Amino acid sequence: MATYYVSANGCDNNDGLSPSTAWRTIKKVNSSIKGGDTVCFKRGETFFGQILPPKQNSSSAPTTYTSYGEGAKPIVSQYKTAQKGAWIALGNGIWCLDLTDTSKFDGNVTELDTNVGFLKVDGTIRPKKRFELDKLDEEFSFYNDERYVYVRSDADPSLLYGDIKLACNIICMRFADNILVEDIVFMGSGAHGISGTVHNATVRNCEFHELGGSELLTYFRPCVRYGNGLECWTDSSDVLVEGCRFSGIYDVAITMQGDQVTRGWENMTFRNNVMWNCQQCFEIWSSGELADTGFQNCVFENNVCIDSGYCWGYDVRPNKLCSSHLLLYSIVCPLCDVTVRNNTFYSARVAPIYKSGGPAQMPEGYKIVDNLFFIDTHQDVIYRNDCNDDEYTSFYKNLAATNSVVESAFCDIPKMNGEKYE
């Protein structure tokens, strides 16, 4: 087992065994380290590329990704930055950039991908992805095919703007068993921050920002966009996520989800995290009917969730009604031992809780206790769907008996319950 150092001023021909002989790239890290090694990224610097941990890790000697030096946490970014003069004029206000030609952009030149989730133009996220070229109807709406990204612009984008970044469908880090990840910022992906099925993993004091918006190409229906902060897929176990920060995420900050479940999710703890300006904060859903599968000993505790639904992705998503802190879609697996406790939930755009099917279909084992909910005076605490007044009143009464619910006109938002969006 060895400790390796990575610096933007390093060289991949070095041995990587000291700060003075640091490597330079994530690509070198992926191809060189072994299970049980430690990788230290230099603070205050940005590194481009997808982290792929080795698979031969052990619980007694996890592979570790951390930081060294002083200053801000190191950033692992997937952004591609268009070079000046790289845009090609097609006429009628349409310009294109070749995302298969690494001479046309900087940033992540290791993983090539054209499925753009959003653009970041001079610091402002532009999320208006179109799925047909002739639908580019406003400044920096964009479309991509298998080679180019196309944008509408009044003139050469290089002349109008100083910095144009593209977030493509590249997960920042793949989960692997027996890993520790701490003190790293993940950002600039059209997909997820960290994702996969995982056993025995700790993610501590990390940050997840500006993620999601790419098309989910594996989905049965086209033109569906996605992207989460940290995703624990089917049959994960023994995961701890603590002290992390999440913002600007197209879908949800933290999720346990998946289909074809054979075991489920066991011993999953998410605590002392802060989430703001994501579409949702904590999500679960499952698909599978095997006995003794589902969620077991899963805890979401001591977290702070703020302004769910007030994300850059809100205006461009079709399903606006799930702008909530706690999101529950279909729970098909029979077990649902999930405890949500000692959290603070403030300012959800629609309602603090969204359950497909309404409050009557909340799983019996999903326990919400000792939390503090701030809701607007015009909001319901859970999105009603098609429930009647008696069902809602019963749910509210039970929730208020074990939690603190504070009604306050803290934000000027319309009552959206019952509205439909196409």
SVG drawing of the C-alpha trace seen along z (x, -y; Angstrom):
<svg xmlns="http://www.w3.org/2000/svg" viewBox="-62 -40 72 54">
<polyline fill="none" stroke="black" stroke-width="0.4" points="0.0,0.0 1.4,-3.4 0.4,-7.1 0.4,-9.1 0.2,-12.8 -1.4,-14.6 -0.8,-18.3 -1.7,-20.4 2.0,-21.2 3.1,-17.6 4.2,-15.2 2.8,-11.7 6.4,-10.5 7.1,-11.1 6.7,-8.3 4.0,-10.2 5.3,-9.3 5.9,-12.8 4.5,-16.3 7.8,-17.1 7.3,-14.2 3.5,-14.4 1.6,-13.0 -0.5,-15.4 -3.7,-13.7 -6.6,-11.5 -5.9,-9.3 -2.5,-8.5 -4.1,-7.8 -6.7,-5.4 -4.1,-3.4 -1.5,-3.2 -2.9,-2.7 -3.9,0.5 -6.4,1.4 -5.5,0.0 -3.5,-2.9 -4.1,-6.5 -4.4,-9.3 -3.9,-12.9 -5.0,-15.8 -3.4,-19.2 -5.7,-21.8 -6.6,-24.9 -6.2,-23.1 -8.6,-21.6 -8.3,-18.2 -10.2,-17.0 -11.5,-13.5 -13.5,-10.6 -12.2,-8.8 -12.3,-5.0 -11.2,-3.3 -9.6,0.2 -11.8,3.1 -9.4,5.1 -10.0,3.3 -10.4,4.8 -12.5,3.6 -9.4,3.6 -7.4,1.4 -9.8,-0.8 -8.6,-2.8 -8.6,-6.4 -9.0,-9.7 -8.2,-12.8 -6.3,-16.1 -3.1,-17.6 -1.6,-21.1 -3.5,-24.3 -6.4,-26.2 -9.7,-25.3 -10.6,-21.7 -9.3,-20.2 -11.9,-20.1 -12.6,-17.1 -14.3,-18.6 -15.8,-17.3 -16.3,-20.6 -15.1,-21.1 -14.2,-24.7 -14.6,-25.9 -11.5,-27.5 -11.6,-30.8 -12.3,-30.6 -13.5,-27.0 -17.2,-27.7 -18.3,-27.1 -21.0,-29.3 -23.9,-27.4 -26.0,-30.5 -29.3,-31.8 -27.7,-32.3 -26.6,-28.7 -23.1,-27.9 -21.6,-24.5 -18.6,-23.0 -17.0,-19.7 -16.9,-17.7 -14.9,-14.8 -12.0,-17.1 -9.9,-17.8 -8.1,-20.6 -11.4,-22.6 -11.8,-22.6 -9.8,-22.4 -10.8,-20.8 -11.7,-17.2 -10.1,-16.0 -9.8,-12.4 -13.4,-11.3 -15.2,-12.2 -18.9,-12.7 -21.4,-14.9 -24.5,-14.4 -24.5,-17.9 -26.5,-18.5 -26.0,-22.3 -23.8,-25.1 -22.1,-27.5 -21.5,-30.8 -19.5,-33.5 -20.6,-31.9 -24.3,-31.5 -25.8,-28.1 -27.8,-27.9 -29.9,-24.7 -32.2,-25.0 -31.4,-21.7 -33.5,-21.0 -33.9,-17.6 -34.3,-19.0 -32.0,-21.3 -34.8,-23.5 -36.0,-24.1 -33.1,-26.4 -35.3,-29.4 -33.4,-31.6 -29.9,-32.7 -27.8,-29.7 -30.5,-27.2 -28.6,-24.1 -28.8,-20.8 -26.3,-18.0 -25.9,-15.0 -23.1,-12.4 -20.4,-14.9 -21.4,-18.5 -23.1,-20.7 -25.2,-23.5 -26.1,-26.8 -28.1,-29.8 -26.1,-33.0 -26.3,-36.4 -22.6,-36.3 -19.6,-34.1 -19.9,-33.0 -16.2,-33.4 -16.6,-37.1 -19.6,-37.6 -18.6,-35.7 -15.3,-35.2 -15.8,-31.6 -18.1,-28.9 -18.1,-25.6 -20.0,-22.4 -21.1,-19.7 -21.4,-16.4 -22.7,-13.0 -19.6,-11.9 -20.0,-10.7 -17.3,-12.4 -16.5,-9.2 -17.7,-5.6 -18.4,-3.9 -16.3,-0.9 -16.4,1.3 -14.2,0.5 -13.3,-3.2 -12.9,-6.4 -13.5,-9.7 -12.9,-12.9 -12.3,-16.7 -12.9,-16.7 -15.3,-18.9 -17.1,-17.2 -18.7,-19.4 -19.3,-20.1 -21.0,-16.9 -24.2,-16.5 -24.6,-13.2 -23.9,-12.2 -21.3,-13.2 -20.6,-9.7 -22.7,-6.7 -22.9,-2.9 -23.6,0.2 -21.2,0.1 -20.4,2.0 -18.4,0.4 -17.9,-3.2 -17.4,-6.5 -17.8,-9.9 -16.9,-12.6 -16.6,-16.4 -17.0,-16.4 -18.9,-18.8 -21.2,-18.2 -22.2,-21.2 -23.5,-21.9 -24.5,-18.4 -27.0,-16.9 -29.2,-17.7 -27.9,-15.2 -30.4,-12.9 -30.8,-9.5 -30.1,-7.4 -30.9,-4.1 -34.4,-5.1 -37.3,-3.6 -38.7,-7.0 -36.6,-9.5 -35.8,-13.1 -35.7,-12.4 -33.0,-14.3 -31.3,-13.2 -28.4,-13.8 -27.9,-13.3 -25.2,-14.3 -24.6,-10.9 -26.5,-7.8 -26.4,-4.4 -27.8,-1.9 -29.5,1.4 -28.0,3.7 -25.6,1.3 -24.7,1.7 -22.6,0.2 -22.4,-3.4 -21.7,-6.5 -22.1,-10.0 -21.4,-12.8 -20.4,-16.4 -21.0,-17.0 -22.5,-19.9 -24.8,-19.7 -26.1,-22.5 -27.2,-23.2 -28.2,-19.6 -30.7,-18.9 -32.4,-16.0 -31.6,-14.9 -28.7,-15.4 -28.7,-11.9 -30.6,-8.9 -31.1,-5.2 -32.7,-3.7 -32.8,-0.9 -34.6,2.0 -34.2,5.7 -33.3,5.7 -31.9,8.9 -30.9,7.7 -31.7,4.0 -30.0,1.3 -28.6,2.2 -26.9,0.1 -27.0,-3.2 -26.4,-6.4 -26.5,-10.0 -25.9,-12.6 -24.7,-16.1 -24.9,-17.2 -26.2,-20.5 -28.2,-20.6 -29.6,-23.7 -30.9,-24.7 -31.3,-21.1 -34.5,-19.8 -34.8,-17.4 -32.7,-16.4 -33.3,-12.7 -35.0,-10.2 -35.8,-6.5 -37.5,-4.1 -37.2,-0.4 -38.5,2.2 -38.5,5.9 -40.7,8.4 -38.3,10.9 -39.0,11.5 -36.8,9.9 -35.5,7.2 -35.7,3.4 -34.4,0.9 -33.0,2.1 -31.5,-0.1 -31.3,-3.2 -31.0,-6.6 -31.1,-10.2 -30.3,-12.4 -29.1,-15.8 -29.1,-17.2 -30.1,-20.7 -32.2,-21.0 -32.9,-24.4 -34.7,-25.7 -35.5,-22.4 -37.0,-23.1 -35.2,-26.5 -32.6,-24.9 -31.4,-26.0 -33.1,-22.8 -36.6,-23.7 -37.7,-25.8 -36.6,-23.1 -38.0,-20.0 -41.4,-18.6 -42.2,-17.2 -42.2,-20.4 -44.5,-19.1 -41.8,-16.9 -40.0,-20.1 -39.6,-18.7 -37.0,-17.8 -38.1,-14.2 -39.0,-12.3 -40.5,-8.8 -41.4,-7.3 -42.7,-3.7 -41.7,-1.4 -42.2,2.1 -39.8,4.1 -41.5,5.3 -39.0,3.8 -38.8,0.1 -36.9,-0.5 -35.9,-4.1 -35.7,-6.7 -35.7,-10.4 -34.9,-12.2 -33.5,-15.4 -33.3,-17.2 -34.2,-20.8 -36.3,-21.3 -36.8,-24.8 -38.5,-26.3 -39.5,-23.6 -41.0,-25.0 -44.0,-22.8 -44.1,-20.8 -41.6,-19.3 -42.6,-15.7 -43.6,-14.2 -44.9,-10.6 -46.2,-9.3 -49.7,-8.1 -50.1,-10.6 -49.9,-10.4 -52.1,-7.2 -49.3,-5.3 -46.5,-6.4 -44.7,-3.1 -45.4,-2.1 -41.7,-1.6 -40.7,-5.1 -40.4,-6.9 -40.3,-10.7 -39.5,-11.8 -38.0,-14.7 -37.6,-16.9 -38.2,-20.6 -40.3,-21.5 -40.8,-25.1 -43.6,-25.5 -45.2,-28.4 -48.7,-29.4 -50.1,-28.4 -48.4,-25.0 -49.3,-21.5 -46.7,-19.5 -47.0,-16.7 -48.1,-17.0 -51.6,-15.6 -51.9,-14.0 -55.4,-12.6 -55.9,-12.2 -59.0,-13.5 -59.1,-16.0 -59.5,-13.3 -56.4,-11.4 -54.4,-14.6 -55.6,-15.7 -54.7,-12.3 -51.2,-12.5 -50.6,-16.0 -51.8,-15.2 -49.5,-12.2 -46.5,-14.1 -47.1,-17.0 -47.3,-14.7 -43.7,-13.5 -42.2,-16.6 -42.2,-20.4 -44.1,-22.0 -43.8,-25.8 -46.0,-27.7 -44.6,-31.0 -44.8,-33.3 -41.1,-33.0 -41.2,-33.2 -43.6,-34.6 -44.6,-31.5 -47.9,-30.5 -49.8,-27.5 -49.0,-24.9 -50.7,-21.8 -53.2,-20.4 -51.7,-22.1 -50.6,-19.9 -47.6,-20.3 -47.0,-18.8"/>
</svg>
